[in-house]
Amino acid sequence: MERTILNQAPAETPQQGEENPAHGSAVVAAPAYARVSVLLRRYSDASLAERHRRSLVFYASVLFAGLILAGFTYAKYAIGALDLTVLLFSGGGGVAILATLGYELLRRNLPRSAVYLGGIVAVLLVGLMYAGDLHGFELYLLAPLLCWQFVLLGAFGGMLIAVAIFAVVYIGLLWPAIPGADYTVVEVVGSCVLLALLVVINFFSEYARQRAQEEAASKHADRLQGSLTDPVTGVFKPAFLNDYVYPLAKLAEKSALPMGCIVCQIDDYSGIVQRSGEAVAEDALRSVAAVIAAKTENDDVICRGDDGTFTVLCQRGTMEVARRRAEDIRQGVEALVLSGVDEGITISSGVAVAARPGEFSAGVTRASSSLSLAQQNGGANVVYCQS
C-alpha cells in the first residue's frame, strides 16, 4: 500500500544570526565527512573478526558457567551435602545462564548479554569461594573469569573489573568474620600470586592486541576512504552498501532490523546543471549532503548515487522513524539558500522498511519505487511503502 505525504509543512528558514549551511563547501560537507572514517572502521573486516571472536567467547563462557554449576552440584552430591540450599543455588544459576543465552539469541545484543553473563558468573564463583568444600579448587576457577573480562571489556575495562573481583574475593577470604571454607595459607597465597600474574599478562596482551587492531582498522579505513567515498560530498558511494553494509547487517540482523530505507533525489537536478552549471550543481550536492548528515543519526549510512540521488539506511529504524527523517531532510533542503539557484531547490523521497532478514537490498528497491511516485506527484514530497 502506498501513501503520499504531501508537502504541507512550512519550510524552515535560517534564524537571524545563524550561518547558512550553503556557504562554504568545506564547512558544508563537514558532518558527512566526519562520519565516514568512523563507519569505515565499524564496517571493516577487523570489526567482523572481532565480533566473531567475542561471540565465540560468549558461548564458551555460557558452557563454562554451566560446567561450574554441574561440577559444584556433583561435588556436593558426592560428599552427601546436596541439600535444598545447594539445589536452589545451582537451579537459580542455571536459569539465569539460560535466560542470558536466550536474550542473546533473541536480541543479538552481544555487549549487553556479555555484561549480564559476566555478573552471573562472578556471583557464582564468589558463591563457590564462600561455600568451600571443593578442596581449594574453586579458587582457581577465578582464572577463566578474569580472562573473560579482558576479552569482553578490553584492557582497561578488564583490569578494572578484574581488580574489583580480585579484591572482593581475597579480602573476604582473609577477613575472619566472613564464614567460608577453611583455606590454608598456601592455597590462598598460591592462587593469589598465580591470578595476579594472570591479570598482568592478560592486560598487556589485550592492550597490545587492541593497539594492533586499531592501527589495522585505521590503515584499512585510509585505504578505502578514497575508493568508497564520493569526492564531491564526502558521503559513501553505493559500492559501500554491497561490499560492507549488507554483509555485516546479515551477521547482525536482529540488532540492525528493522532497517529504514530512504532514497531521495534533488528535484529537477538535471535542470539545475543545465541552467546554472556543474559548479553550482556540485555546491547543491554538498549542501544537500550536509543537510542529510545533520538530520540523521551517526549510525545511519548515507550514499550518493547518480543524478542528485542519495540513499540513507537507518539501523533499527521503524517506518515512523524513517518517515520523520525523510520529512526533516525535505524541510532542511527547502530552507537552503544557494548562490546561483534563485528559485531554490526541493527534494523528493521514497521510504520503505526492511523488517525481515535478507530484505536489505529489497527495501532500497521499494524505496526507489516510492521515490518515483513522489516525483510523479509533483516532487517536494515523501512517499512511503507500507507493505
N, C-alpha and C positions, 0 to 999 in steps of 0.2 A: 504494500500500500504506500502510495506517495502522497505527500502533503507539502504544500508550498507555504513557507513563512514569508509573507510579503514585507517589503521594505517600508515599514510604517514608523519605525523608531526614528526620532530626530538625530541627525548626525552630530557627533561630538566635535566641538571646536576647541582649539588650544586656549587655555586660560591666559589672561594677561600676565606677562612676566615669564611664561613658560617658553622654553626653547622648542621650536617646531622640529619634529623628528626628521623632516625632509631636508634640513640644512646640513650639509657636510656628509659626504658619503662614508668617510671613515668612521664618524660617530654613528651614523645611521645603522650600519651593519654590526656594531659592537655587540648587541645582545645575541645575534645569531652566531658570530664568530666565537664568543665566549663559551658557547655550548658545545661546539664541535669537538674540541680536544677532550673534554670530559666524556662525551658519548663514545668517541673512538676508543678510549681506554676501556670503557664499560663493555663495549661490544667486541673487544679484541679476543683473539684466540686464548690469550693468557687468562682472561676472565672466565671463559668457558672451562678451561682446565682447572681453575681454582674452584669454581662451583662444583665440578665433578669430584674434586678431592674432598671438599667439605661434606658433600653428600655421602661419600664412602665412609668418612669418619663418623658422621652422624649415625648411620645404620650400624656400623661396627660398635658404636657406643651403646646403642639400644641392645645389641646382642650381649655386650659386656655386662651391662646392668642386669639383664635377665639371668646371666650365668652367676652373678654375685648372689642374687636372691635365691636361685636354686641351690647353690653351694651352701649358703648360710642355713637354709631350711634343712637340707640333708644332714649338715653337721650337727644341728640341734637334735634331729631325729636319731642320729647315731649314738648320741650320748644320753638319750632318754629325756631331753629337756624341751621337747616340742610341745609347748603349751599354747593357750589362747593368745597371749601377747605376741609370741613369735609368728603365729599364723596371721594375726592382724597386721603385723609389721610387713611380712612378706606379701600378703594379699594386697594391702594398700599400695605398696611399692610397685607391684606388678600391674595393678590397674592404672597407676599414674604413668608408668612407662608406656603401656599400650595406648593410653589416651594421647600422649605426646606423639607417638608414632602415627596414630590416626589423624591427628591435627596436621602433621607434615604431609601425609598422603593426600589429604583433602584440600589444604590451603596452599601447599607448596611455598611456605614461608620459612625457609631454612634458618635465617638468623634468629627468629623468634622461637622456633622449635628447638634450636640448639641451646638457647638460654633456659627454656623450660627443662630440657633433659639434663643440662648441667646442674641445675638446682636439685633435681630429683636424685641424681647420682651422688651429689655432695651430701645430701641428707642421709641417704642410705649408708654411705661409707662412714660418716660421723656416727651414725647409729651403731654400726658394727664396731667402731672404736670402743664405745662405752658398753656394748653388750659383752664383748670379750668371748672367752671360751673357745677361741679358734687358735690358741697357742701362739699368739702374736702375729699370725699370718696376715690378719686384717690390716695391720699397719702398712704392709707393703702393697695393699690394694690402692693406696693413695697414688701410687706411681702412674697408672694409666689415667686417673682422674686429672692429675696435674698436667700430663702431656696433652690431654684432650683440650684443656683450657687454652693452651698456647695455639693449637691448631685452629680452634674456632674464633678466638678473640685476638689473635696476633701477639706480637712480642710484648708490648707494654700492657695491653689488657690482660693477657695471660699471666704476666708477672704479678699484676695487682691482685687478681683472684687467687693465684697460687700462694702468695704470701699470706693472704687472709685465711685461706683454708689451713695452711701450714700453722699459723699462729693459733687458730681456734683449737686444732687437734692437739698440738703439743703442750700448749698452756693448760688445756683441760686434763691431759694425761699427767702432768706434773703437779696439778693442784689437788691436794689430798682430800678436800671437801667434796669433790665430784666423784660419785661412785663409778666404777668401771672395772675393767679386767685388771688382774694383778700382773701387770707387765714388769719384767725385770729391767734393770738399768741398761743392760746390754741390748735388750730389744729396742728400748726407746732411743738410746743414743745411736745405735747402729742404723735404725731406719731413718732417724733424723738426718744423719750425715749423708746417707745414700740419697734421700729425697732432695736435700739441699743441693747436692751435686747435680741431680737430675734437673732441677729447676734452672740452675745456671746454664747447663748445656742446652736446654730447650730454649731459653731466652735468646742466647747468641745464635743458635741455629735458626730460629724463626725470624730473628731480626735480619740476618744475612739473606734468608730466603725472600723476605718481603722487599728488601732493597733491590735484590736482583730482579724480582718480578716487576717492581715499579720502573726500573730502568728499561727492562724489556718492553713493557707496555708503552713507555714514553717514546722509545725508538720506533716501535710499531706504529704509534699514532702519528709520529712525524713523517714516517714513510707514506702513510695512507692519506694524510691530510690533503696533499696536493692532488692525488688521483681521485679522491672521493668527495671533495668539496667543490662547490661552484665558485669560480674566481670572482664573479661579479657580486654575488650576495653573501658569500661565506657560509651558506647552508649546504646540506648534503646534496649529492647527485642521486638520481633514482637507483643507481647500482648499489648504493649502501643498503637499501631495503632488501634486495635479493641476496646480497652476499653476507650480510651481517644481522640485520634486524629480524628477518623471518626465521633464519636458523636458530638464533638464540631464543626467540619467542617460543618456538616449538619445544625447546628444552624446559621452558618455564611457563607453560601455557596457563596453569592455574593462577599464577601471580600476574601474568600480563593481561588475562581476559577480565572483562570484555575490553576489546581494543577499538577505540573510537577512530574512525577513518574520515578525514576531511580532505576533499580535493577542491581547490579553489582556483579561479583564474581571473586575472585582471580583465575587466570588460573592455572590448574593442582594443586589445593590446596592439594588434597589427595596425590599427588606425593611428595609434599614438606614435608608432615607429614611422609611419608614412608622413604624418603631419609635423612631428617635432624632431625626428631623427633618432639615431641609435643612442647617442649620449644621453638624451632626455629619457628615453625608454629604460636605459640601464639605471639611471637615477631613480626612476619609478620602481624598478625591481628591488633595488636596495632599500628603498623606503618601505615597500610592502613587506619585505623580509624582516625588517626591523619591527614593524607592527606585529607580524605573526609571532616573532620571538617574544615580544613584550606581552602578548595576550595569551601565551601558552605556558605550560609548566616546564621545568628543567628536564623532566623525564620524557617529554614529548619529542618526537623526531620530526624534523622539518626537511623536506626535499624540494628542490626546484626542478620542474620539468621544462618542456618547450612552450613557447608562445605565452609566457606570463602565467604558467601554471605552477601551483605549489601543492604538495601533499603533506598532510600532518597526521601523524599517528599518536594517539593518546592512550597510553597504557592505563589499564583499569578505568577506562573512560566509558561511562554509560552513554545512552543516547542523549540524555538531558545534558550531561557534561559536554559532549561533542557539539551539540546544538548551541549551547551557550558560548562556547569558544568561537565557533564559526560566526555567531552573531556579533561577538566582541570584535573579531577581526574585521567584519564588514563595516562596523561603525568606525573603527580606528582608521581604516583605509579611506573612508569618505571624509574624515576630518583632515586628511593630509592636504597641504598646500604646496604644490610642486612648481618650481620655476620652469616655464616653457609649456605647462599644461594648464591653460587658463580655465578650461572647463572642469578641471578636477578629474579624479579617477574613482571608479567604483569596482567592486569585486563581487563575483557570484561564487557560491559554494554548494557542493553536494556532500551530504553527511550520511554515513552508514556505520554500523557496528558489527564487528566480528565477535560473535558471542560464543562460538564453539571452536574447539581445536581444529586447525587446518584451514581456517577461513580467512586468514590474514590478507592474502592477495585478493581473494574474492570480495572481501569487504572494501578494498580500494576500488575494485571494478564497479561495485554497486554505487559507491560514492561518485565515481566518474559519470555513471549514467544519470545520477541525480543532478550533477553539475550541468549536464546537457539540458535537462528540463528547466533548471534555473535560468539558463541563458535563453531558452525558448520563451520563457515567461517575461522577457524584457531585461533580464540582468539585475544586478544590485539586489539580490535576494538569496535566501538559503532554502534549499530543498533537501529534505531528509527521507531516507528509505527506511520505512518502519519494519519491513519484513527482512 
